[in-house]
Amino acid sequence: MDSRKIEASIKEILEAIGEDTNREGLIKTPYRVAKSFEHLFSGYSQNGEEILRSALFKTSNSEMVVVKDIEFYSMCEHHMLPIIGKVHIGYIPNGVVTGLSKIPRVVEVFARRLQIQENMTEQIANTIEKAISPKGVGVVVSARHMCMEMRGVEKCNSITTTSSFRGELEKWEYRNQFLSQIGG
């Protein structure tokens, strides 16, 4: 990430909206925005499959593993405004499981990129499927989009839900089990 370019661009944006970039409150704003972008967009430098594969464990368990209520913050690729929500992930092991902390880390990889929720849902499911080859995987994402709340239709507290089901979780019995475990 090129922090100097980001700082220069933010300064130009501030000037373009009519701000005085030399006033006390804005002098360090380009620097602060560049630093925040390093964190907000850190997913571009990470690989979800590598994260999952870094902690694989053999198992005879064939019951669904569910990690729910994984909070995330992302940025809409259309308006660069926040998306705030939760991800629920379930998978049926096929002889191997991944460390539980790796699941939220994979969410962060994709949340920390410019996104649309539909793609993020698919990216998480694809990554789990490729990295650990489960019998099935399900991902449900529920989120608020500031591009709908702060501008445009200005509908506060509306929730968008997306899902992706693969393998055994495409079958209603497993899908319903997963949905009941996440409270949906």
C-alpha positions in Angstrom: 0.0 0.0 0.0 1.4 3.4 -1.0 0.7 5.6 2.1 2.2 8.7 0.4 -0.2 8.5 -2.5 -3.1 8.0 -0.2 -2.1 11.0 1.9 -1.8 13.2 -1.2 -5.1 12.0 -2.5 -6.9 12.7 0.7 -5.5 16.2 0.8 -6.8 16.7 -2.7 -10.2 15.4 -1.7 -10.4 17.7 1.3 -9.5 20.7 -0.8 -12.0 19.6 -3.5 -14.9 19.7 -0.9 -13.9 23.1 0.2 -11.8 22.4 3.3 -8.7 24.2 4.4 -6.1 21.5 4.8 -4.0 23.8 6.9 -6.5 24.2 9.7 -5.7 22.6 13.0 -8.1 19.7 12.8 -7.2 18.7 9.3 -3.4 19.0 9.2 -2.8 15.4 10.1 -6.0 14.0 8.6 -4.4 12.7 5.4 -1.8 10.8 7.5 -4.5 9.4 9.8 -6.6 8.3 6.9 -3.6 6.6 5.2 -2.9 4.7 8.5 -6.5 3.7 8.9 -6.5 2.4 5.3 -3.6 0.2 6.1 -5.8 -1.6 8.6 -9.1 -1.3 6.8 -7.7 -2.8 3.6 -5.1 -5.3 5.1 -7.0 -8.2 3.6 -5.3 -7.6 0.2 -2.0 -8.8 1.7 -3.5 -12.0 3.3 -4.3 -15.4 2.0 -7.3 -17.2 3.6 -6.4 -20.7 2.4 -2.9 -20.4 4.0 -4.5 -19.2 7.2 -6.8 -22.2 7.4 -4.1 -24.7 6.4 -1.7 -23.3 9.1 -3.7 -25.2 11.7 -5.2 -28.5 10.4 -6.0 -31.3 12.7 -7.1 -34.9 11.9 -10.5 -35.8 13.4 -13.0 -38.7 13.3 -15.7 -36.2 14.1 -18.3 -36.0 11.3 -20.7 -33.6 13.0 -21.1 -30.0 11.9 -18.7 -27.4 13.3 -20.4 -24.0 13.7 -18.8 -20.6 14.5 -21.4 -17.9 14.7 -21.7 -14.2 15.3 -18.3 -13.3 13.9 -18.5 -9.6 13.8 -17.0 -7.8 10.8 -16.5 -4.4 9.4 -15.9 -3.9 5.7 -16.1 -1.1 3.1 -18.6 -1.0 0.2 -16.8 -1.0 -3.1 -19.4 1.3 -4.7 -19.3 4.2 -2.2 -16.4 3.3 0.2 -18.8 3.4 3.1 -18.9 0.9 6.0 -20.6 -2.5 6.0 -21.2 -3.7 9.5 -22.4 -7.2 10.3 -22.0 -10.8 11.4 -20.9 -13.9 9.7 -22.0 -17.4 10.6 -20.0 -20.4 9.3 -20.7 -24.1 9.5 -18.9 -27.0 7.9 -19.0 -30.8 8.1 -15.4 -32.2 8.6 -14.1 -34.7 6.2 -11.3 -36.2 8.3 -9.8 -32.8 9.2 -10.7 -29.6 11.1 -9.0 -26.2 11.2 -8.2 -24.3 14.4 -11.3 -22.4 15.5 -9.5 -19.0 15.6 -8.7 -19.4 11.9 -12.4 -19.1 10.9 -12.8 -15.5 12.0 -9.4 -14.7 10.5 -10.6 -15.8 7.1 -13.7 -13.5 7.5 -11.2 -10.7 8.2 -9.2 -11.4 5.1 -12.3 -10.7 2.9 -13.9 -8.1 5.1 -10.7 -6.1 4.9 -11.1 -5.4 1.2 -13.4 -3.3 -0.8 -16.5 -5.6 -1.1 -20.0 -6.3 -1.9 -21.6 -8.6 0.6 -22.7 -11.2 -2.0 -19.1 -11.7 -3.2 -17.7 -11.8 0.4 -20.1 -14.6 1.3 -19.0 -16.6 -1.7 -15.3 -15.9 -1.1 -15.5 -17.2 2.4 -17.3 -20.4 1.3 -14.8 -21.0 -1.6 -11.8 -20.6 0.7 -13.1 -23.0 3.3 -14.0 -25.5 0.6 -10.6 -25.3 -1.1 -8.5 -25.3 2.1 -10.1 -28.1 4.2 -12.3 -30.0 1.7 -15.2 -30.5 4.1 -18.2 -32.6 3.2 -20.2 -29.4 3.2 -19.9 -25.7 4.1 -22.5 -23.0 4.8 -21.9 -19.3 5.2 -24.6 -16.7 6.2 -23.8 -13.0 6.4 -26.2 -10.4 7.8 -25.1 -6.8 7.6 -26.0 -3.1 7.7 -24.8 -1.0 4.7 -24.0 2.6 5.4 -24.4 3.4 1.7 -28.1 2.6 2.3 -28.3 4.4 5.6 -26.2 7.5 5.2 -27.1 8.3 1.6 -29.4 7.2 -1.1 -32.6 5.7 0.3 -31.5 6.5 3.9 -33.2 3.5 5.5 -31.6 2.9 8.9 -31.3 -0.5 10.5 -32.2 -2.4 7.3 -30.4 -5.8 7.3 -29.1 -7.5 4.2 -28.7 -11.3 4.4 -26.7 -13.5 2.0 -25.9 -17.1 2.0 -23.8 -19.8 0.3 -24.3 -23.5 0.8 -22.0 -26.2 -0.6 -21.9 -30.0 -0.6 -23.9 -31.6 2.2 -25.2 -28.2 3.4 -27.1 -27.9 0.1 -29.4 -30.7 1.5 -32.3 -29.3 3.5 -31.7 -31.5 6.6 -28.1 -30.1 7.0 -29.0 -26.6 6.0 -31.9 -26.5 8.5 -29.6 -27.9 11.2 -27.1 -25.1 10.5 -29.8 -22.4 10.3 -31.3 -23.6 13.6 -27.8 -23.5 15.3 -27.2 -19.9 14.2 -30.8 -18.9 15.2 -32.1 -18.3 11.7 
